Amino acid sequence: MDSLDTQIETILNGQPLSQDIPIVCDFNDSINKSELETIVQKNVYYNVTAVIFNDNMDVLMIQEAHRKCRGQWSLPTGMVDPNEQIIDAIRREVREESGLEMEPTDLVMIENSNAFMYLVCNFRFIFSGRVIGGQLKSVEDSESIQAKWWSESDMSSLNLRYDDILDVISVVRNHNTSVATIPYHISRFTVSGEHNKMLLRVVFTVRRNQNKRQYVLISKLPFPHLPKRLFKTYIVGTLLGVLSVEHNGVPRNPLDLPHDGLCITVLVKSRVPYEGMGRICSDYEWMQMSPSLEALLARCLDNPNTELIQWRPKFWNKKLLKNEKNMSSHSNNMDKLSTQLTAM
């Protein structure tokens, strides 16, 4: 098994951890574990969206052919199929809906709906990308009527399928602009990792004023590891962003059980220095980061909007939004980790 230093370096570089590292959950007492076993298109839905600009900064849009939204315009969007990788799904959706071949350049944002009350988990993965081939669709089929490049200024006159399309385009455009201004950039995607539940891994850092060094919170038992918990919805709080998303929806053989879950690793920075943290639970300790890890961490802390994946809650259903104020104790329990971290 890789050393803890190596594991953290791997995560900060946006790479998958070795599959021989055992999964240990530290905060899971109040969650029904069987409820969190994930199966795509049964109790978890993964959607993918592409925001692609051409050289003129026009945006690739498709005109919907489906009966309920026929004639409306949307970004290339679709659902991840069973036994499909998320990164493969976005390539497939762009090809089917626009006729173009797309190469993803970044996973820019994740959206997650608070659908725990219905025992369904919804995620949307928003990618930036570039066209590497194909021909723009001009003949209608079952996927779309046509595809077209639109300037953002002209989109106000379009009948858009979703209210947030312009906002999503703005987020990706700003991300691309920021990336172009920095001398280095780690492109982050979904990385291969087999999980049958929804897991949250936390890289929680604090700076010690005395020696000007960074420390990371470690869970000691049954062996030193980054804290993890089961989750089913967006963890509120002042998270800086997402370092990695581990997923592997393709079984090794047809007899394998589904492993459609995720492990999302988030970066959290303490609001106070090490000297003001006070005592922590005996099951945890602060590990001083090596100089090489500190250098990688500094890139993420200095440029969170470009070096981290954004994560925000999303309400696709007005009924969910209306019921947000009536969250169950299940939701409150899931927010304990956020409260513990961001209160420091």
Secondary structure, 3 states (H helix, E strand, C coil): CCCHHHHHHHHHCCCCCCCCCCCCCCECCCCCHHHHCCCECCCEEEEEEEEEECCCCCEEEEEECCHHHCCCEECCEEECCCCCCHHHHHHHHHHHHHCEEEEEEEEEEEEEECCHHHCCEEEEEEEEEEEEEECCCCCCCCCEEEEEEECHHHHHHCCECCCCHHHHHHHHHHHHHHHCCCCCCCCCCEECCCEEEEEEEEEEEEEECCCCEEEEEEECCCCCECCEEECCCCCCCCCCEEEEEECCCCCCCCCCCCCEEEEEEEEEECCCCHHHCCCCCCCEEEEECCHHHHHHHHHHHHCHHHHCEEEEECCCCHHHHHHHHHCCHHHHHHCHHHHHHHCC
